[in-house]
Amino acid sequence: MAMQLTSSDSVPRRPVREGVTITPLRMDGGAGTFLMHYAPGSRSPAHVHPHGEEIYVISGEGRLDDLPIRTGDFIYTPPGDSHTLYAATEVVIHVTLPGPVVVTE
């Protein structure tokens, strides 16, 4: 397979909920890589990661449940864990998922 280049500027943001959007960079059956943008004061829906998750905080400050996060942080979520992201400022994260997420709210 050849390398694949995706410019995030060329991919439309899709709304997730008020104040939260997703920019899919490479997705296949619920697995993949994407950017998520959070407006200040917004939050993700509560969800569980049956296959785990990796997050890199590109910019902003907030928390995953009670865990404070900020620019430059890397967070590994083991399979089966759940959380909600709360944005204190504008937050942009890079997410890699090995499998689909289950929304629990």
N, C-alpha and C positions, 0 to 999 in steps of 0.2 A: 504494500500500500504506500502511496506517495504521501509526502507531507501535505497537510491541509492548513491554509491560512484563513483565519476569520478575523475581519476587522470589527471590533465591537461597535464602532460607529455605524456600520452598515446593517446591523441586526436590530430590528425594532424591539423596544422594551414592551413586555406584556404585563398588564396589571395582575397582581396577586390578590391584593386587597387595598383599601385606602392607604396611600402613602408608601406602598411597597410594589416594586416592579422586578421582573426577571428578564435578563438578556441571555438567551440560550446561545452558547458558543459551539458546543458539540453535544448532542443528546441522542440517545438510542435506547428506547424502551424504559425510560425512567432513570437510566444511568447517564452520567455525563458531567459536563463542566459548564458553569454559567456564572454570570454576575448577578448579584442582587443589590438593589438600591433601596434605601430606607430614608424617608423624610424624618426630620426630628420629631420625636414623640410617637412614631409609628411602631408597630410590632408585627412579627410574623405570626401566622396561625400556629397553635400548639401542634407539634408533630413528632413522630418517632422515626428513627433511622434503622430499619431492620438489617441493613447491610453496612452501616457506619457512614461517616462523612468526614471530609477535611475542609476546613475553612481558613482562608487567609484574609485578614482585615486590611483592605487597601487604604481605606480612610475612615475616620470618624471614631466615635466612642459610644458605647452602649453596654449591654450585658446579655449573656445567655443564661436565662434564669437568674441565679445569684452570682455568676462568674463575670467580673468586669472584663470588657474587651476594648481594645483601642488599635489605632493604626500600627501595623507591623506584627500583630499577634497572629499566631497559628494555633488553631484549635482542632484536635482530633476527637471525634465522637465515635466511641466504639459501637459495634452492632447492638441494636436493641435499646440504646439510650434515646431519650426524648428531651426536647427543650423548646423554648420560645425566645426569639431574639427581640430585645427592646432597644430602640435607638434613642440615645440622649441627644445626639447631633445627627447631621446627615451622615449615613453610614453606607459604604460600598464594600461588599465582600466578594471574594472569588471562592466558589464552592465546587468541590469534586465529589460526586456520588457514585459508588459502585453499583447501586440499585435504587429502586423507587423509594420515595418517602410516603409515609402514611399520615395524613392529617387527622388529628384526634379531636378537633373541636367543630 
